[in-house]
Structure formats: structure tokens, C-alpha cells
Amino acid sequence: MSKTLLVTGASGQLGRSVISHLLDTFKVPAARIIATTRTPANLADLAARGVTVRAADFDDPASLAEAFQGADRALVISTNELAIQGKRREQQLAAVAAAKQAGVSHLLYTSMPNTEPGSPVLFAPDHYDTEQAIKASGIPHTIFRNGWYDENLFMAMPQILASGQWYTSAG
């Protein structure tokens, strides 16, 4: 198997940043990178640099299985689906299954702190279940316990400024 690196959500802010870091900082050859997204046309600039761009829709397990083929290591960036309860969980479990099916040798996943049952964060169970599926898959893995992303704060900033109140669980 090649030493190919796959990044899901490559048209998103984190996915693009990871790929740019691989290309520009670590000088990973573009031919060793697979960038996946629901909309491959959004990654035309990466394709022009030699990155393999593949369609991968977390709501379509067959597209995930196809996209993961030939990947040695895969970074699964957690989805942003929060509108339908349980959908994010299903999407992420489909990605873990696709990685297993494709024979990925190391799986990396962007989770969150304190996913264990009893967390007051409404979407913590999605991450917990994904982490458990990763562990059960037998794939060597790295689970990132990412904190709150700054861009989430920026989305709340207009309400904070308008009300003069900042409600947070950050202490």
C-alpha cells in the first residue's frame, strides 16, 4: 500500500488548512494526498497542484468506501451535522467503516474533550460513539480532543456585542 494521506472535509476550513500544511510546510508530494469533499469542483485549485480529489459524501457510504480506497492514513474531520439528532453519528460511523473496509493503516479523528456519557454537550454522544467505533475497528488511531474553534466564537460575537453578555461554559 502506498503512503497516501487522505483528508475528509477538504473543502472546509480545517481540511484546507491541513492540506496546505502538508503541501507547503511538510513538503508532502501532492501525489500522496487524497482530498475528499461532497463537491469536488470546490477543490479545483488543489487538483491543479496535483492532489487527488475524490467525491465523498458522509450520507452515502458507497462514496466513502470508494474515496478511501488506496489511503494509508486517513484524517476524518468530524462533520458539522447538528440539525438532525443522530445523523452526525451515522455519518461518522460510515467513515470509520469505510476506513476499515479500505484497509487504512492509521485513522485520525477530530473529536472533542470529555465525550464520555453524562457530558452536558448535546453532541458529545456522537463523538463518543465514533471514538468507540474507531477503537472497536482495530485500526491504529489517533483521536484529537480539539477544543472550541475560534470561528465558533466569531459567529456568536454579534449577539455578545448586542447584549453585552457572554454566556460560556469555559469558566
N, C-alpha and C positions, 0 to 999 in steps of 0.2 A: 504494500500500500504506500502511496506517496505521502509526503509530509505536507499535505494540503490542509489549510486552515479555513474553516467555514464560519461565517458570522451571519446570524439571523438578524432581521430588522435593520439591514444595512442602509436603508434609506432614511432611517431615523437619526436623531442627533447622536446618541451613544454609538450606534452601529457605524455611522460615518466616521466618527472620531476614532474608533478602534481601528478601522481600516486605514485611515490616514496615518495613524501612529505606526501601524505595521509597515506601511509602504515608505513613509518619509523618515521615521526615526530609526526603526529597526532594519530598514532596507530589505524587507522580505520581498523576494521577486513576485511581481503581480501574478504570474502564472501559478503561484502556490496558494492564492487566495480565492475563495468562493464567497461571493456576496449574495445573500438571498433577500428577497423582498416580494411583496404581493404585486408590485408594479415595476418590473424590470426596466422599463423606459426611464424611470427616475434615476437609474444608475448608469446612464449612458456615458457619463464622464469617467466612471471607474472602468467600464468596459473599454473605453478608448485608451486607458492606461494599461490594459492587458489583464485586468481582473476578470475572472469568470463570473458572470452574473446569471443567477437562476431564479426562476419563479418559485416562491414558497409561501403558501397561504396556510396559516395555522388552523384555519377552518376546513382545510382539505388535506387530510392525512396522506393521500396518494401523492400530492405535490411535495409534501415534506420528505417522503421516502425517496422520491426521485432527486430532490435537491441535495439531500445528504449523501448520495452515492459518491464514493471516492474520497470523502473527507476523512482525514486522520484525526484532527482535533476540531471540535465544534464549540462555539460560544453561542449559547441560547440566551438571547436577551428577552427577559420576561415581557409578555405582551401587555398592552395598555387597556385591555378589555375589562371594563368595570361595570358597564351598563347592565349586563345580564348575569345574574348570580350563577357562578359555576362555570361560565364559559371560558374564562381565563384558565381555570384549572384544566378543562378539557383540552384547550389549545396547547398548553404546555406539556401535558401528558402525551399528546400526539407527537410533539417534538422529541421527547425522550424516547418514545417507541421507535421513531424514525431513526434516531441516532443508533439505537441498539440494532435495528434491522440492517443498517448500513455498515455496521462493524466499526463505528467510531472508536478510537482507542483512548480518547480522553474527552470528557464532556465538562464544559464550564457553564455555569448558570448564574445569572444575576438575580439574587433573592433579596431579602431584607432582614434586618435584625429581628430577633425574637418572634419567630414564626410559630412557635410551639402552641398547642391548644391552650386556650384561655387568653390569647392576645386580644386586646381591645381593638386592634386594627381589623377592619371588616374584611380586607382581602388577604390577611395573613394565612388563612387556611389554604388558599390557592398556592402560595409559596411552600407551605409546609408539605402539602400533598405532592407537589412537584419534587421537592427535596427527597421525600420518601421514595418516590418512583425512581429517581436517579440512583439512590443508594441500593434499591432492590434490583436495578438493572445489571449490576455487577460491573458497570463501566467505571474505570478510574475517573475521578471527578474532582472539580474544584467548585465550591459554592461560595460566591461572593455575597457578603452581607452588607450590601450597599445601603447607606443612609438616605435620607431625603435629598432628592436632587434640587439644586438651586433654582432651576427653571420652574419647579413647582411653587416655590416661594414667590417668584416673579409673577406667576399667574394670580396669586392671591393679593399682590401688592395694591391694586386699585381699591379693593374692599378694605384693606388695612388702613390705607391713607384716608379713605372717605369716612370711615367710622372712628378712626383714632384708636382702635383696639386691635391687638394682635393675639388671637387665640391659638395656642400651640401646646403640644404635649412634650415639647423639648425641654421643659423645666426652667 
